[in-house]
Amino acid sequence: MAVYFNKREIVVPGQLLAEGRYRPSYGTYADREGKVYSAVVGLAELRGNTVKVVALEGVYAPRQGDLVIGTITQVVGNNWRVEIGGPYGASLHANNALRRPYKDDISYYMDIGDVIVAEISTYDRVTGPFLSMKGRGLRKLEGGMIMHVSPAKVPRIIGRRGSMINMIKDLLGIQVVVAQNGRIWVRAKDITTTRLAIKAFRMIEEQAHTSKLTDRVKGMLEEELAKLEEETEEETDDKEEEMEDKEE
């Protein structure tokens, strides 16, 4: 058994990563001899005896179990057609989104233009992805805004065991849904906080290949929040001075 890369080393397609009792995962493949190679340009990782490569760039390729954010483009019978990015449109049947009994006209519940968060329940290249909204947190999204990032950077935005995204949510006090198809829904208390969240996500996207990124993003946000607090205090002081001048 042997591993031929360092932790989070940037590797290229065809590069030998490991041989022996190692299993290929995302971004890798194995030959008949059991040697594992990189299939994409990305960061190589080893988890137990599983080798994977997190792609640095790439379009969205649907997989069963993926969380996706999509926009309804058609209502046909008991089905919604949903745009989720990538090469295929997705389909969501009313039975996989609503409790029975439901109205014949399902546009009463969700219509063209509505944005939803759903899960890919089944997928093949012939029929395309089928979606489900029968799970925790799967719903029509109200308010907020959607930003787009490279799907390849989503694992870095989420972080190990959610470390990155939870840190951002806690610091900014925002609601966030990060989907595997490279879409992020953000709902914040004001536009300033929304802009800070966008700045954080763009920073992660641009520096995804670097180490200690969580600490740097946290530092950036804390610095920006401190500046905002100072500005607020200055505005409050100015208003108090104005009030005192008027009273005099």
RALIN-V216834 format. One record per run of one state. SS is the DSSP state (H for helix, E for strand, C for the rest). FROM is the first residue (numbers start at 1). LEN is the number of residues. If there is no record, write none. Layout:
SS/FROM/LEN ; SS/FROM/LEN
This chain:
C/1/1 ; E/2/2 ; C/4/6 ; E/10/2 ; C/12/4 ; E/16/4 ; C/20/3 ; E/23/2 ; C/25/3 ; E/28/3 ; C/31/5 ; E/36/3 ; C/39/3 ; E/42/6 ; C/48/2 ; E/50/6 ; C/56/11 ; E/67/10 ; C/77/2 ; E/79/5 ; C/84/5 ; E/89/5 ; H/94/3 ; C/97/9 ; H/106/3 ; C/109/6 ; E/115/10 ; C/125/3 ; E/128/5 ; C/133/6 ; E/139/2 ; C/141/4 ; E/145/4 ; C/149/2 ; H/151/8 ; C/159/1 ; H/160/13 ; C/173/2 ; E/175/4 ; C/179/4 ; E/183/5 ; C/188/3 ; H/191/16 ; C/207/6 ; H/213/35 ; C/248/1
